[in-house]
Amino acid sequence: MKKKLFQYLKTFVVTILVAFIATNQENYIYKILDIIGYESDLLKKTVLSAIIALFIGLLSLCITYLWSKIKLIFQKLDVSFNTKLNGTKRTTMKFSPNDYEYASQDVEFEVNFNPGGWVSNFLIKKLGISLNIYFNPELLDIYFIDKWEIDKHEVFNISERKITINLLGNMEIKGREFKGRYHKLNEQFRVKPIRVKNAETALDLVIVSDNFDKFTRLIAKHFITVDFEALKVTCKGE
């Protein structure tokens, strides 16, 4: 769809400019030929056709080049989200009771991303785009493994029913150091079902924003993509 739209737009611009040149009452090409002594109408039309063909080719190249640059600055931030159990990527977590109690399990959230274009990066940072991993607090107790205090300036934070990942909030997005490399964010959490019962739930992801949340959800897909598969949690009763 975007490619077709670009082709239509390019054809429209080229056609308008060519029509302007060809129908201009004060045809400067004809005037130049008159000045140097060429008065043949056939020659004038031939030269005009050749110049128009050259102009079309050069203009098409310029438009294609400018479009590629525009696409580059609006390139999406490409995010890959993995959940790992014991260092292995998993999309399921199972609990079985022992003496009417579940043993806790550790899960690692790993977020990898390639920076997008500078416009996409700027909007993600300024709009406070983050990833929320929601869970059911009536079924699961989830907490950090190695820290107790919650700092809103950290990349990973946890509240009553969600884990928040602030992608670019604490990063300096200017310069080659940010743009020129692959970034990895990771944190470990401990998961334990609250009570022994047969139950199924999942940890699922939603893109949110600190500012203009509803509006941002509508446009976020245009400057960020997230590869994510929900972590399914199954609890077996006694």
Backbone bond lengths (Angstrom), bond angles and torsions (degrees), N, CA, C in turn:
res aa  C-N    CA-C-N  psi(-1)  N-CA   C-N-CA  omega(-1)  CA-C   N-CA-C  phi
1 M - - - 1.456 - - 1.531 111.00 -
2 K 1.330 117.05 -47.34 1.461 120.90 -179.32 1.526 111.23 -65.04
3 K 1.351 115.99 -38.73 1.463 119.46 179.51 1.524 110.97 -64.50
4 K 1.333 116.29 -42.55 1.463 120.01 178.97 1.524 110.85 -64.16
5 L 1.336 115.83 -41.89 1.460 119.84 179.11 1.522 110.94 -61.69
6 F 1.340 116.05 -41.62 1.465 120.12 178.61 1.523 110.75 -63.74
7 Q 1.332 117.62 -42.50 1.463 121.00 179.62 1.527 111.37 -63.19
8 Y 1.339 116.08 -42.51 1.465 119.86 178.02 1.526 110.94 -62.66
9 L 1.325 116.09 -43.08 1.460 120.58 -179.41 1.524 110.91 -64.75
10 K 1.328 116.20 -43.11 1.461 120.12 179.52 1.526 110.73 -63.83
11 T 1.331 116.82 -43.66 1.468 120.81 178.69 1.524 111.08 -61.63
12 F 1.332 115.83 -40.94 1.465 120.57 179.84 1.525 111.19 -62.52
13 V 1.339 116.95 -47.81 1.465 121.04 -178.36 1.525 110.77 -62.88
14 V 1.340 115.89 -46.66 1.467 120.07 -179.07 1.524 110.76 -62.41
15 T 1.336 117.06 -43.48 1.468 120.88 -178.81 1.525 111.42 -62.61
16 I 1.333 116.68 -43.30 1.467 120.64 179.93 1.523 110.95 -61.93
17 L 1.332 116.79 -46.24 1.463 120.08 -178.08 1.529 111.89 -67.59
18 V 1.321 116.58 -40.13 1.472 120.09 178.48 1.524 110.33 -65.09
19 A 1.336 116.16 -42.34 1.470 119.49 178.54 1.525 110.63 -61.61
20 F 1.316 116.53 -38.30 1.465 120.18 178.69 1.526 111.06 -63.35
21 I 1.340 115.84 -42.98 1.474 119.74 -179.53 1.526 110.96 -67.22
22 A 1.334 115.48 -45.14 1.468 119.66 -173.29 1.520 113.29 -71.56
23 T 1.346 117.08 -29.82 1.468 120.06 -175.29 1.520 113.05 -103.62
24 N 1.297 116.85 1.96 1.461 120.17 179.52 1.533 109.94 -62.72
25 Q 1.341 114.83 125.41 1.468 119.16 -178.23 1.529 111.80 -62.15
26 E 1.314 115.91 -34.93 1.466 120.10 177.62 1.527 108.07 -97.74
27 N 1.317 115.76 74.54 1.458 120.83 -176.48 1.528 109.59 -72.48
28 Y 1.328 113.81 107.12 1.470 118.92 -174.90 1.527 111.93 -66.83
29 I 1.315 117.28 -28.80 1.471 119.92 178.75 1.525 110.04 -66.17
30 Y 1.344 115.96 -44.31 1.466 119.36 177.18 1.529 110.94 -62.42
31 K 1.325 116.51 -39.77 1.464 119.87 179.96 1.524 111.65 -62.34
32 I 1.331 115.31 -41.64 1.468 119.22 179.10 1.525 110.46 -63.53
33 L 1.348 115.89 -42.32 1.470 119.54 178.74 1.526 111.20 -64.39
34 D 1.338 116.58 -37.44 1.468 119.68 177.10 1.526 110.97 -63.74
35 I 1.329 115.37 -40.24 1.465 119.52 -178.44 1.523 111.53 -62.91
36 I 1.341 116.07 -40.12 1.471 118.69 -177.57 1.532 111.94 -87.16
37 G 1.337 116.55 3.15 1.454 119.61 170.03 1.504 116.25 98.51
38 Y 1.333 119.71 12.64 1.465 121.41 178.16 1.526 108.19 -99.81
39 E 1.309 117.05 112.29 1.461 121.17 -176.19 1.527 113.21 -111.77
40 S 1.300 118.00 -3.06 1.470 121.35 -179.03 1.531 110.07 -67.69
41 D 1.349 116.36 125.16 1.469 120.60 178.60 1.527 111.66 -62.65
42 L 1.343 116.28 -38.62 1.463 120.35 179.45 1.523 110.64 -61.84
43 L 1.321 116.32 -44.16 1.465 120.50 179.18 1.525 110.84 -64.39
44 K 1.328 114.94 -42.21 1.463 118.63 -179.75 1.531 111.10 -61.00
45 K 1.342 116.40 -44.87 1.464 120.36 -179.60 1.527 111.36 -65.64
46 T 1.340 115.70 -37.49 1.470 119.72 179.21 1.525 110.57 -64.94
47 V 1.335 115.54 -46.18 1.469 119.81 179.19 1.525 110.52 -63.58
48 L 1.336 116.36 -42.45 1.465 120.22 178.99 1.528 111.22 -60.89
49 S 1.340 116.86 -43.66 1.470 121.02 178.90 1.526 111.01 -61.68
50 A 1.340 116.57 -42.24 1.464 120.62 -179.89 1.523 111.08 -64.94
51 I 1.328 115.89 -42.11 1.470 119.63 179.94 1.527 110.93 -67.05
52 I 1.332 116.65 -39.85 1.468 120.10 177.38 1.528 110.90 -62.71
53 A 1.338 117.01 -42.13 1.472 120.73 178.47 1.526 110.51 -61.43
54 L 1.341 116.24 -43.16 1.463 120.34 177.65 1.523 110.82 -64.05
55 F 1.321 115.69 -42.01 1.462 120.84 -179.91 1.530 111.06 -62.42
56 I 1.334 116.14 -42.62 1.470 120.30 179.08 1.526 110.69 -60.63
57 G 1.330 115.93 -45.27 1.463 119.82 -179.78 1.513 112.30 -62.52
58 L 1.337 116.80 -46.66 1.467 120.80 -179.17 1.525 111.63 -66.39
59 L 1.329 115.75 -40.81 1.462 119.31 179.89 1.530 111.30 -65.77
60 S 1.330 116.46 -39.55 1.469 120.17 177.65 1.522 110.84 -62.06
61 L 1.336 116.41 -41.96 1.464 120.35 177.61 1.521 111.23 -62.40
62 C 1.326 116.80 -42.64 1.467 120.99 -179.50 1.530 111.34 -64.18
63 I 1.338 115.93 -44.21 1.462 119.88 -179.77 1.526 110.66 -64.69
64 T 1.337 116.86 -42.57 1.466 121.06 178.35 1.522 110.83 -61.91
65 Y 1.320 117.04 -41.66 1.467 121.41 179.57 1.532 110.95 -64.67
66 L 1.331 116.47 -46.53 1.462 120.20 179.82 1.522 111.33 -63.20
67 W 1.333 116.37 -39.34 1.465 120.41 179.21 1.531 111.19 -64.42
68 S 1.325 116.82 -39.52 1.467 120.15 178.70 1.528 110.82 -64.00
69 K 1.340 116.96 -36.68 1.461 120.56 178.32 1.524 111.31 -69.67
70 I 1.336 116.23 -39.18 1.463 120.05 177.59 1.526 110.57 -63.96
71 K 1.340 116.50 -43.60 1.466 120.20 177.75 1.519 111.21 -61.18
72 L 1.328 116.78 -35.31 1.460 121.02 -178.01 1.520 111.60 -66.63
73 I 1.328 117.85 -42.74 1.465 119.50 -178.05 1.533 111.62 -74.57
74 F 1.345 117.05 -18.84 1.460 120.75 176.37 1.533 111.93 -102.72
75 Q 1.321 117.08 12.33 1.466 120.57 -179.55 1.527 110.57 -58.11
76 K 1.318 116.32 138.52 1.460 121.01 -175.80 1.526 112.17 -71.84
77 L 1.326 114.93 148.95 1.459 121.17 169.14 1.524 107.19 -75.45
78 D 1.309 116.89 120.63 1.465 122.58 -173.94 1.525 109.36 -100.10
79 V 1.340 116.61 110.94 1.464 122.40 -174.29 1.526 110.23 -111.60
80 S 1.323 115.18 133.81 1.466 121.80 174.09 1.524 108.03 -118.40
81 F 1.332 116.79 124.23 1.468 121.86 -176.17 1.523 109.32 -115.00
82 N 1.334 116.27 124.15 1.464 121.35 -179.72 1.524 110.24 -123.26
83 T 1.332 115.66 144.33 1.462 121.15 170.45 1.522 107.75 -111.32
84 K 1.330 115.83 132.48 1.458 120.77 -175.29 1.528 110.92 -124.17
85 L 1.329 114.37 136.33 1.459 122.05 172.79 1.517 107.58 -118.68
86 N 1.331 115.83 121.76 1.471 121.06 -177.12 1.529 111.78 55.35
87 G 1.325 115.95 38.07 1.457 121.04 176.48 1.516 115.35 80.47
88 T 1.344 117.16 2.00 1.467 121.39 -178.16 1.525 110.40 -115.14
89 K 1.328 116.52 136.42 1.456 119.72 179.22 1.531 110.01 -64.65
90 R 1.332 114.99 128.43 1.462 120.89 -179.50 1.519 109.91 -139.68
91 T 1.315 115.30 153.70 1.463 120.14 175.22 1.528 111.27 -121.28
92 T 1.337 116.48 6.44 1.464 121.06 176.81 1.522 109.69 -134.53
93 M 1.312 115.18 148.19 1.463 121.80 176.19 1.525 107.29 -138.02
94 K 1.332 116.95 125.60 1.460 120.78 -175.45 1.526 110.58 -120.03
95 F 1.344 114.67 140.35 1.461 121.22 179.28 1.528 109.44 -124.00
96 S 1.318 115.31 133.36 1.464 121.73 173.79 1.525 107.99 -124.99
97 P 1.332 118.79 137.28 1.465 120.72 -174.57 1.525 112.61 -77.86
98 N 1.304 114.24 154.58 1.462 122.81 173.60 1.521 106.91 -136.80
99 D 1.338 116.33 115.17 1.467 121.43 -174.59 1.527 111.00 56.11
100 Y 1.315 114.85 47.30 1.460 122.89 176.60 1.535 113.15 59.92
101 E 1.307 115.27 32.75 1.465 119.18 177.15 1.523 109.37 -150.43
102 Y 1.325 115.63 145.25 1.459 121.03 177.04 1.526 110.01 -93.34
103 A 1.315 115.09 141.49 1.467 119.75 170.29 1.526 108.33 -82.76
104 S 1.310 116.50 139.75 1.466 120.29 179.87 1.526 110.46 -70.61
105 Q 1.321 115.74 155.88 1.461 121.85 176.08 1.526 109.06 -128.81
106 D 1.319 114.76 148.26 1.462 120.57 179.88 1.524 110.11 -98.52
107 V 1.308 115.28 137.08 1.462 121.31 177.85 1.527 108.70 -129.04
108 E 1.313 115.68 139.56 1.463 121.11 177.68 1.524 109.29 -109.59
109 F 1.313 115.47 129.56 1.462 121.14 173.17 1.521 108.03 -97.77
110 E 1.313 116.06 123.34 1.468 121.90 -179.23 1.527 108.67 -120.35
111 V 1.322 115.13 121.77 1.463 121.65 -179.81 1.523 108.78 -115.63
112 N 1.314 116.40 118.05 1.467 121.90 177.48 1.525 108.52 -114.48
113 F 1.321 116.43 139.07 1.462 117.53 177.37 1.518 112.27 -152.07
114 N 1.325 113.27 148.70 1.458 122.41 170.66 1.520 107.93 -100.64
115 P 1.335 118.69 129.98 1.462 120.01 179.01 1.522 111.55 -57.73
116 G 1.316 115.76 144.72 1.453 120.47 176.44 1.519 110.85 -88.96
117 G 1.327 115.94 -160.97 1.455 120.52 174.75 1.519 110.45 -69.25
118 W 1.331 117.07 163.06 1.465 118.66 -173.12 1.523 112.05 -65.32
119 V 1.337 118.47 -29.96 1.465 119.94 177.37 1.528 110.42 -67.65
120 S 1.324 117.12 -44.80 1.467 121.11 178.59 1.524 110.76 -62.35
121 N 1.328 116.96 -46.00 1.463 120.68 179.01 1.528 111.12 -60.02
122 F 1.329 115.97 -43.68 1.467 121.20 -178.91 1.528 110.97 -62.14
123 L 1.340 116.98 -45.67 1.460 120.50 -178.76 1.522 111.69 -66.52
124 I 1.323 116.91 -40.80 1.465 120.53 179.22 1.522 110.50 -61.02
125 K 1.316 116.66 -41.86 1.468 121.03 -179.26 1.528 111.36 -71.28
126 K 1.337 117.27 -48.36 1.458 120.85 -175.33 1.528 112.87 -70.51
127 L 1.326 117.31 -33.14 1.461 120.65 178.49 1.526 112.15 -83.52
128 G 1.328 116.49 -4.91 1.461 119.87 179.29 1.515 112.97 67.69
129 I 1.328 116.49 39.62 1.467 120.01 179.52 1.525 109.67 -65.36
130 S 1.310 116.16 131.29 1.463 120.93 177.31 1.523 109.19 -143.44
131 L 1.324 115.31 168.74 1.461 121.87 178.08 1.520 108.37 -108.95
132 N 1.306 116.71 127.69 1.456 121.51 175.93 1.521 109.96 -107.31
133 I 1.330 115.79 125.95 1.463 121.54 174.62 1.526 106.99 -102.59
134 Y 1.327 116.09 110.11 1.463 120.29 -175.82 1.529 110.72 -93.30
135 F 1.348 114.42 143.41 1.464 120.67 175.66 1.524 108.55 -139.81
136 N 1.313 115.88 165.29 1.465 121.87 -179.11 1.529 109.33 -89.33
137 P 1.343 119.00 107.85 1.470 120.66 -177.65 1.525 113.52 -71.06
138 E 1.337 117.29 -12.34 1.460 119.78 176.48 1.525 111.50 -80.00
139 L 1.337 116.26 -17.71 1.464 120.46 179.56 1.526 112.94 -109.11
140 L 1.339 117.14 -34.27 1.463 120.48 -171.68 1.521 111.71 -124.45
141 D 1.312 113.92 141.16 1.461 121.80 170.02 1.531 106.78 -108.59
142 I 1.331 116.87 119.41 1.464 121.50 -177.04 1.523 108.94 -126.01
143 Y 1.324 116.53 132.89 1.464 120.30 -179.67 1.523 109.66 -151.88
144 F 1.341 115.20 162.21 1.459 120.51 178.07 1.524 110.38 -63.64
145 I 1.319 115.85 148.36 1.458 120.40 177.00 1.520 111.65 -78.43
146 D 1.339 116.64 -43.09 1.467 119.39 -168.36 1.520 114.87 -119.08
147 K 1.340 118.55 17.25 1.466 118.90 173.87 1.523 109.36 -152.95
148 W 1.328 114.69 153.20 1.453 120.88 -174.83 1.524 112.58 -112.62
149 E 1.332 116.34 -37.71 1.454 119.76 -178.22 1.527 110.61 -84.01
150 I 1.306 115.36 144.14 1.459 121.36 178.96 1.523 109.18 -100.03
151 D 1.309 115.97 126.39 1.460 122.58 179.15 1.522 108.00 -117.34
152 K 1.324 116.31 118.13 1.471 120.03 -176.32 1.522 112.52 -63.82
153 H 1.333 117.27 -15.59 1.460 120.64 -179.92 1.532 112.35 -87.56
154 E 1.321 117.12 -5.37 1.458 120.55 177.58 1.531 110.23 -75.16
155 V 1.336 115.22 159.07 1.469 119.69 178.30 1.522 110.38 -67.07
156 F 1.334 117.06 -45.54 1.463 122.42 -179.64 1.528 109.54 -104.04
157 N 1.324 116.11 132.91 1.455 121.95 173.96 1.513 109.11 -139.04
158 I 1.322 115.13 155.47 1.453 119.66 -178.65 1.517 109.09 -132.12
159 S 1.327 115.77 137.93 1.458 121.47 176.48 1.521 107.87 -125.66
160 E 1.307 116.90 -161.37 1.458 120.79 -172.36 1.520 113.51 -58.02
161 R 1.313 117.34 -40.95 1.469 119.56 -174.39 1.523 113.81 -136.04
162 K 1.311 117.50 14.32 1.468 118.29 -179.60 1.520 111.47 -152.42
163 I 1.335 113.64 153.25 1.461 122.55 171.19 1.523 106.43 -109.56
164 T 1.317 116.66 124.87 1.461 121.74 -177.59 1.520 110.43 -105.22
165 I 1.329 115.77 132.85 1.467 121.89 178.40 1.522 107.75 -117.69
166 N 1.317 115.79 110.40 1.464 122.13 -179.53 1.521 108.23 -89.14
167 L 1.320 116.84 101.01 1.463 121.52 -169.33 1.523 113.80 -63.47
168 L 1.327 117.20 -55.50 1.467 120.41 -172.38 1.523 113.23 -117.68
169 G 1.326 117.16 2.83 1.461 120.24 -173.82 1.514 114.32 -56.58
170 N 1.331 117.62 -38.05 1.462 121.10 -176.72 1.522 112.84 -104.03
171 M 1.319 117.20 7.68 1.462 120.31 -177.02 1.518 111.43 -100.47
172 E 1.309 115.71 146.62 1.454 121.92 170.65 1.517 107.55 -86.79
173 I 1.323 116.26 112.46 1.464 119.93 -171.96 1.523 112.87 -92.55
174 K 1.319 117.28 2.25 1.462 120.14 177.91 1.523 109.93 -92.55
175 G 1.299 115.44 154.75 1.461 119.87 173.48 1.513 113.67 90.61
176 R 1.321 114.46 168.52 1.462 121.49 -175.54 1.521 112.67 -74.28
177 E 1.331 117.18 -25.84 1.462 120.10 -177.59 1.524 111.01 -60.96
178 F 1.324 116.92 -39.00 1.460 120.52 178.58 1.519 111.45 -78.24
179 K 1.330 116.06 -48.25 1.456 120.88 -173.38 1.518 113.04 -71.20
180 G 1.318 117.14 -29.85 1.455 119.30 -168.91 1.511 116.01 -91.44
181 R 1.343 118.80 11.30 1.468 117.59 -178.61 1.528 111.94 -146.04
182 Y 1.325 113.62 165.93 1.462 123.87 178.22 1.527 107.89 -84.76
183 H 1.331 118.15 135.14 1.461 121.54 -175.67 1.530 110.44 -110.93
184 K 1.325 114.88 144.22 1.463 120.62 178.57 1.529 109.42 -131.73
185 L 1.338 115.63 130.91 1.460 122.98 174.88 1.519 107.43 -123.12
186 N 1.305 117.09 135.23 1.461 118.13 179.01 1.526 111.11 -149.18
187 E 1.330 114.81 153.24 1.460 122.14 178.82 1.517 108.37 -155.16
188 Q 1.343 115.78 148.72 1.464 121.10 -179.96 1.523 110.34 -109.26
189 F 1.341 114.18 140.71 1.459 121.09 179.96 1.529 109.19 -130.30
190 R 1.325 114.02 154.70 1.471 120.32 175.95 1.526 108.03 -107.18
191 V 1.323 115.03 131.28 1.467 121.25 -176.31 1.523 108.97 -119.05
192 K 1.355 114.89 132.09 1.463 119.22 177.71 1.526 109.16 -146.53
193 P 1.335 117.65 125.67 1.461 120.04 175.14 1.522 110.66 -62.59
194 I 1.319 116.24 145.61 1.463 120.78 -174.07 1.516 111.93 -77.19
195 R 1.325 117.55 -42.93 1.467 119.76 -178.80 1.527 109.67 -136.22
196 V 1.327 115.37 156.17 1.458 121.16 -178.72 1.528 109.39 -79.65
197 K 1.322 115.46 114.66 1.458 121.12 178.44 1.520 108.53 -167.96
198 N 1.322 115.89 158.06 1.461 120.08 173.10 1.533 108.44 -73.57
199 A 1.307 115.26 120.45 1.466 118.62 -177.39 1.517 110.30 -158.07
200 E 1.308 114.54 153.50 1.463 121.47 174.41 1.523 109.03 -133.73
201 T 1.301 115.40 139.86 1.458 121.05 177.08 1.525 108.31 -151.62
202 A 1.305 116.75 -176.98 1.469 120.15 -178.92 1.519 109.81 -151.68
203 L 1.313 114.66 151.06 1.461 121.97 171.20 1.524 106.58 -98.88
204 D 1.317 116.00 113.17 1.465 120.46 -173.86 1.523 110.78 -120.47
205 L 1.323 115.28 160.15 1.465 121.41 -171.25 1.520 112.22 -112.43
206 V 1.340 114.84 141.63 1.461 122.40 174.96 1.528 108.07 -137.11
207 I 1.336 116.21 136.89 1.465 121.03 174.85 1.525 108.34 -84.43
208 V 1.337 117.13 125.83 1.464 121.55 -177.56 1.525 109.51 -129.88
209 S 1.335 114.88 175.74 1.460 120.50 -179.27 1.518 109.85 -143.48
210 D 1.343 115.79 145.23 1.462 120.37 175.15 1.522 111.36 -71.48
211 N 1.314 116.65 -25.53 1.463 121.78 -176.85 1.527 110.03 -126.71
212 F 1.323 116.50 137.78 1.473 122.03 176.58 1.531 110.70 51.93
213 D 1.329 115.93 54.18 1.460 120.88 -169.61 1.525 112.89 -57.65
214 K 1.329 118.51 -49.16 1.465 120.70 -176.80 1.527 111.30 -64.89
215 F 1.333 115.88 -43.52 1.464 119.98 178.94 1.521 110.76 -63.68
216 T 1.340 115.49 -42.23 1.464 120.14 -177.59 1.519 111.33 -64.27
217 R 1.321 117.54 -36.92 1.465 120.01 178.65 1.526 111.46 -60.65
218 L 1.320 115.66 -33.99 1.459 119.54 -178.97 1.524 112.16 -71.09
219 I 1.332 116.54 -36.48 1.468 119.15 -174.20 1.524 113.00 -100.68
220 A 1.350 117.51 -10.02 1.469 120.05 -174.47 1.522 112.60 -58.93
221 K 1.326 117.34 -33.71 1.466 120.55 -177.51 1.516 112.25 -63.64
222 H 1.339 116.89 -16.59 1.461 120.05 -178.98 1.528 112.76 -84.76
223 F 1.342 118.01 -13.82 1.467 118.29 178.53 1.517 114.41 -134.25
224 I 1.326 117.99 9.70 1.465 120.27 173.18 1.527 109.11 -151.85
225 T 1.325 116.01 138.07 1.463 121.38 172.79 1.524 108.20 -124.57
226 V 1.323 116.19 140.50 1.463 120.87 -177.87 1.520 109.04 -127.77
227 D 1.324 115.41 122.42 1.463 121.94 174.11 1.525 107.11 -93.39
228 F 1.326 116.55 107.40 1.464 120.99 -173.37 1.516 109.88 -144.84
229 E 1.320 115.23 139.95 1.464 121.32 173.03 1.519 107.82 -125.36
230 A 1.326 116.13 127.16 1.461 121.07 -175.46 1.529 111.28 -58.54
231 L 1.335 115.27 143.26 1.461 121.30 175.69 1.528 108.12 -87.99
232 K 1.326 116.56 112.61 1.458 121.40 -179.11 1.527 110.02 -88.08
233 V 1.320 115.34 130.27 1.466 121.42 -177.55 1.524 108.64 -115.14
234 T 1.327 115.91 125.67 1.463 121.95 179.88 1.520 109.30 -119.22
235 C 1.330 115.81 127.04 1.463 121.54 177.95 1.532 109.03 -113.08
236 K 1.299 115.17 128.27 1.465 121.27 179.20 1.522 109.42 -100.34
237 G 1.357 116.40 131.25 1.448 120.07 178.74 1.519 111.91 -81.42
238 E 1.334 115.36 176.48 1.467 120.36 178.48 1.533 110.18 -69.49
